[in-house]
Structures are given as C-alpha cells and as structure tokens.
Amino acid sequence: MADLHIEEFHKHCVAVLLQLYSVFPRKATVFVEDIIGLEEKDEFGLHSDLHQSCFGAMIWLADEGYLRFEATIRQEAVDQAVLTQHSFARLAKLVPEHGQSVARVLEQTLRNESSTTISRLCEEYLVYD
C-alpha cells in the first residue's frame, strides 16, 4: 500500500493538470481550495497539512516543467498558470474522440491500461473527485 501523502500528491497533481487542460491554452488561476475544498486555518493562521501539500504539488509541477505560472497568491493559488507543451502533448494523446470529456477518457484508459502510471493517477483522481 502506498503512503497516504503520496496518494494525496497524485490526486492533487492530476486535478491541477486536468483543470489547466480544460482551459488550455488560456492562462488560469488555480486555487488550492478548488482542488481540496474549503479548509479552515488553525488558531495560528496556518494552513492544514492537506492544503500545504496541495500547494506544494502545484509548485513541484512547475519546477518539473509540467506547468508555468507567473506568480503565487500567498499559499492560496498559482496565478496565470498554463500547461507546458510537454504536459499538454501527454494529456492530448488521451483524447481519442471529439466530444468526450478528459475525465471519461481517463476512466477508459484506467480500465484498459491499469498498469500505466497515468492510469494509476487517473484512478486516484476519479476516486478523489
């Protein structure tokens, strides 16, 4: 069984990539709240571990060349984010028919190729959604 924090990381990454794919090639602001839902800060004004993990996943995606962004909005969001050519090309390969949603294609991919990395990520995303 995978570590819980790695499973959350996969869910966050897939959700961010799908959100940006759905508006490509426009730039968008991706809020942590849109990925994990509303979470209250603690009594010291600090975000939860889940919130920090999701924000960290966004930064990691950028550091690894999957997306670009112009600025962060505190630890709430990445602003003016867009997929890189590398990640767009990988996600676009998953869309075989016009009119199908990316989530539907990811679900089909999961059923057909359950051993691939993207399939595993998709499975996590579909459970998380």
N, C-alpha and C positions, 0 to 999 in steps of 0.2 A: 504494500500500500504506500502510495506517495505521501510525502509530508504535506500537511494541510496548507502551509504557507505557499508551497509550490503549486498546489491545485488552485489556490486563490490567484496566484500570479498568472497562471494560464487563463483563467476566466477573465481577469482584468485586461490582459493583452488582446485576447480575441474580441472582447466587447469594444475596446478602443479602435482596433483595426476595422471592425465592421461598421462602427459609427462613421469613421472617416471615409470608408469605401462608399457608404450610402450617399455622401455629398461630393464625392470626387468629381472634378478637380478643384472645387471651391475649397477655400480655407475655412476652418470652423474652430470654434472654441469648444474644447472637450472638458466638461466639468466632472470631477470625481463623483459628485452627487448623482449625475446621470448614470453612472456605471454601477455604483453600490447602493444608491438610495440615500436618503437624508439620515445623517448621524449627528448627534449632539456632541459638542466638545465637552471635555471633562471640566472639573471645577477650576482648573488652572488655565483653561482656554486652549488646551492641546487637543489635536485630533486623535481619533481612535487608531489603533494599530491597523485595522482594515483600511481606513481612509489613507493613512500614510503608505500602506503597501500599494494601494491602487495608484496613488500619485507617483510613487517610486517606479511602478511598472511603466507609466507614461514616459517618465524621464529615461528609463532604460531603453524603451522602444526608439526614442530619438537618438540616444547615444549609440545604439547598434545599427542605425541607418534605416529604420523602418518608417519613421515619420520625421517631419521637420516642424518646428514651431518657432514663432517669433519671440514669445515671452511667456513667463508663467504669471498667473494671477494668484499671488501668495502661494498657498499649497492647495488651492481650490481647483485650478484648471491649467491647461496649456492653451494659449491663445494663438489664433491664426495657424492652426495645425493642418497639415496636409500629408497624405501618404507619399513616400518616395516612389520612384519608378520601380525599384526592386520589389517593394511590398505590393504595389498596385498590380504589377505583372503576375505575381504569385496568386493574388486573390482573383484576378480576372480569369485565370485559367480554370477556375472552379465553376464558371457560369456558362453552361453549355447551351441553354435555350433562352430565347428572348422572353421576357415577362416573368421568369422565375425569380423569387427573392433569393438573396445570398444565403439567408438562414436555411431555406429549403434545400438549396444546392449543398450546403454544408451537411445537412442532415442526410441527404442521399449519399454523399461522399463517405460519411461515417458508416453507413450500412454496407457500402461496397468495399471500402478500404480501411477497415477498422484498425489496421496495424500502422498506418502512417501517422506521422507527428501531427499534421494538420487535422486529421480525423480525431485524434485524441483531444486536441484543443477544442475542436468543434463540439465534441461530446460534453466537455466541461462547460462550454458556453451555453449549450442548449439546456443543460440541467440548471444552470445558474439563472437563465433568463426568466 
